[in-house]
Amino acid sequence: MLNLVLFGPPGAGKGTQSNLLIDKYNLVHLSTGDILRGEITAGTSLGVEAKAIMDRGDLVSDEIVIGMISSKLDNNPNANGFIFDGFPRTTAQAEALDALLKGKETSISAMLSLKVEDAELIKRLLARGQDSGRPDDKNESIIANRINEYNNKTAPLKDFYAAQKKLSEIEGTGTVGNIAQKLITVIDSL
């Protein structure tokens, strides 16, 4: 089973590349935001619990998110694998994900980390903001803060996968096709 963590700062191209990899390798996309919204809409017990937490303005616990991921894995028994988007973001989450996957007799195959310079990220996000209408993509200081948050709080997760010899860093600049080919080369070598 091919289980990938697609990683990188905001604006690195994770969404674009994720869609290409999902199609090429017939993977199931696991976006924690999408999973949360789906569980809430479906009215599952985890969704009801998550909604109550979110309605209070609190963050949904790792335990609930892992439970939702477990459910998604169980609901896709014939998948070729999964691509994790937006999770894990911390070492504790990565450890919980590893434990969950081990219990299902699988594991993360690789973390594919897209590297892009901060100035390029800002340029991309401002351009995306013109099309997407997302307010967080229109304000350069908010964008800079998001990138700073990633660099300080999320990027250290790369060390976790590097220690497992599962980290591959890929240059995330160039054409969409060129970046996709770099990712495919790494995946095909697994």
C-alpha positions as MATLAB code, in Angstrom:
seq = 'MLNLVLFGPPGAGKGTQSNLLIDKYNLVHLSTGDILRGEITAGTSLGVEAKAIMDRGDLVSDEIVIGMISSKLDNNPNANGFIFDGFPRTTAQAEALDALLKGKETSISAMLSLKVEDAELIKRLLARGQDSGRPDDKNESIIANRINEYNNKTAPLKDFYAAQKKLSEIEGTGTVGNIAQKLITVIDSL';
ca = [
       0.000    0.000    0.000;
       1.318    3.424   -0.961;
       0.766    5.937    1.856;
       2.173    9.404    1.247;
       2.390   12.535    3.354;
       2.481   15.511    0.964;
       4.137   18.300    2.877;
       5.154   21.899    2.369;
       4.350   25.471    3.285;
       1.193   27.289    2.189;
       1.430   27.957   -1.539;
       3.940   25.176   -2.259;
       1.530   23.462   -4.651;
       0.387   20.576   -2.458;
      -3.204   20.695   -3.700;
      -2.236   20.731   -7.360;
       0.316   17.952   -7.001;
      -1.945   15.938   -4.721;
      -4.621   15.765   -7.419;
      -2.091   14.564  -10.007;
      -0.723   11.856   -7.691;
      -4.214   10.698   -6.695;
      -5.082   10.173  -10.358;
      -1.784    8.516  -11.308;
      -1.600    6.068   -8.396;
      -5.332    5.688   -7.651;
      -4.925    6.962   -4.086;
      -7.580    8.134   -1.654;
      -7.172   11.776   -0.598;
      -7.257   12.244    3.175;
      -7.686   15.918    3.946;
      -8.407   16.376    7.638;
     -10.543   19.448    6.917;
     -12.645   17.515    4.398;
     -12.919   14.540    6.768;
     -14.094   16.766    9.638;
     -16.720   18.444    7.460;
     -17.855   15.052    6.114;
     -18.224   13.487    9.564;
     -20.161   16.525   10.810;
     -22.475   16.479    7.773;
     -23.017   12.724    8.149;
     -23.868   13.192   11.815;
     -21.515   10.443   13.007;
     -20.730   10.252   16.725;
     -17.241   11.632   16.030;
     -18.764   14.347   13.848;
     -21.227   15.386   16.567;
     -18.395   15.506   19.108;
     -16.168   17.500   16.730;
     -18.958   19.978   15.940;
     -19.545   20.666   19.639;
     -15.835   21.327   20.126;
     -15.604   23.565   17.054;
     -18.762   25.451   18.057;
     -16.981   26.391   21.306;
     -14.087   27.732   19.205;
     -11.721   24.986   20.354;
      -9.452   22.802   18.247;
     -10.545   19.223   17.626;
      -8.234   16.857   19.512;
      -5.714   14.630   17.790;
      -7.592   11.647   19.209;
     -10.805   12.612   17.393;
      -8.955   13.341   14.137;
      -7.139    9.986   14.344;
     -10.512    8.301   14.941;
     -11.889    9.942   11.812;
      -8.828    8.929    9.792;
      -9.210    5.357   11.059;
     -12.832    5.363    9.901;
     -11.825    6.698    6.461;
      -9.150    3.982    6.127;
     -11.674    1.295    7.104;
     -14.206    2.646    4.587;
     -11.684    2.272    1.722;
     -10.414   -1.313    2.091;
      -9.540   -1.702   -1.589;
      -7.537    1.527   -1.906;
      -4.071    1.389   -3.452;
      -3.056    3.782   -0.707;
      -3.695    7.182    0.775;
      -2.299   10.666    0.421;
      -2.363   12.635    3.679;
      -2.982   16.358    3.294;
      -2.875   18.655    6.317;
      -2.058   15.834    8.710;
       0.165   15.154   10.502;
       1.339   18.632   11.526;
       3.149   17.716   14.751;
       5.379   14.899   15.959;
       2.621   13.742   18.328;
       0.222   13.491   15.377;
       2.832   11.604   13.317;
       3.391    9.147   16.174;
      -0.378    8.618   16.524;
      -0.704    8.106   12.760;
       2.153    5.578   12.770;
       0.473    3.646   15.598;
      -2.871    3.680   13.773;
      -1.324    2.481   10.507;
       0.711   -0.213   12.269;
      -2.544   -1.547   13.757;
      -3.867   -1.787   10.195;
      -0.660   -3.524    9.050;
       0.571   -0.669    6.901;
       2.747    2.425    7.299;
       3.709    5.743    5.751;
       5.735    5.031    2.602;
       7.243    8.513    2.294;
       6.934   12.155    3.210;
       7.275   14.235    0.061;
       8.230   17.738    1.112;
       7.952   20.529   -1.456;
      10.612   23.221   -0.977;
       9.811   26.747   -2.163;
      11.432   30.046   -1.144;
       9.292   32.339    1.015;
       9.265   35.162   -1.558;
       7.902   32.778   -4.212;
       5.247   31.488   -1.779;
       4.054   35.027   -1.098;
       3.884   35.756   -4.833;
       1.914   32.538   -5.507;
      -0.535   33.085   -2.658;
      -1.224   36.695   -3.623;
      -1.918   35.511   -7.190;
      -4.150   32.716   -5.886;
      -6.007   35.250   -3.743;
      -7.006   37.196   -6.849;
      -8.772   34.094   -8.206;
      -9.873   32.195   -5.102;
     -11.432   35.038   -3.173;
      -9.838   33.662    0.008;
      -9.165   36.639    2.290;
      -6.112   34.913    3.840;
      -4.510   34.822    0.363;
      -4.971   38.570   -0.256;
      -3.064   40.063    2.668;
       0.727   39.874    2.488;
       1.222   40.188    6.267;
      -1.238   37.332    6.924;
       0.522   35.234    4.292;
       3.905   35.979    5.862;
       2.521   34.964    9.258;
       1.166   31.670    7.861;
       4.554   30.888    6.339;
       6.288   31.810    9.605;
       3.901   29.536   11.550;
       4.692   26.701    9.136;
       8.454   27.267    9.414;
       8.389   27.408   13.216;
       5.746   24.841   14.134;
       5.159   22.434   11.260;
       8.438   22.166    9.320;
      10.222   20.427   12.248;
       8.026   17.388   11.518;
      10.400   16.670    8.626;
      12.942   15.491   11.215;
      10.523   12.775   12.374;
      10.322   11.252    8.894;
      14.003   11.872    8.153;
      14.854    9.738   11.204;
      12.765    6.950    9.624;
      14.537    7.498    6.281;
      11.178    8.380    4.689;
      11.765   12.066    3.885;
      12.241   13.184    0.300;
      12.617   16.903   -0.318;
      11.597   18.028   -3.789;
      12.216   21.434   -5.335;
       8.754   22.929   -5.722;
       9.553   25.551   -8.344;
       9.231   25.086  -12.078;
       6.287   23.933  -14.141;
       3.535   21.822  -12.611;
       4.578   18.978  -14.940;
       8.251   19.173  -13.974;
       7.446   19.125  -10.262;
       5.029   16.214  -10.778;
       7.743   14.281  -12.607;
      10.166   14.797   -9.699;
       7.530   13.462   -7.298;
       6.739   10.492   -9.564;
      10.435    9.611   -9.812;
      10.707    9.493   -6.027;
       7.471    7.498   -5.624;
       8.426    4.980   -8.313;
      11.736    4.374   -6.505;
       9.986    3.367   -3.267;
];
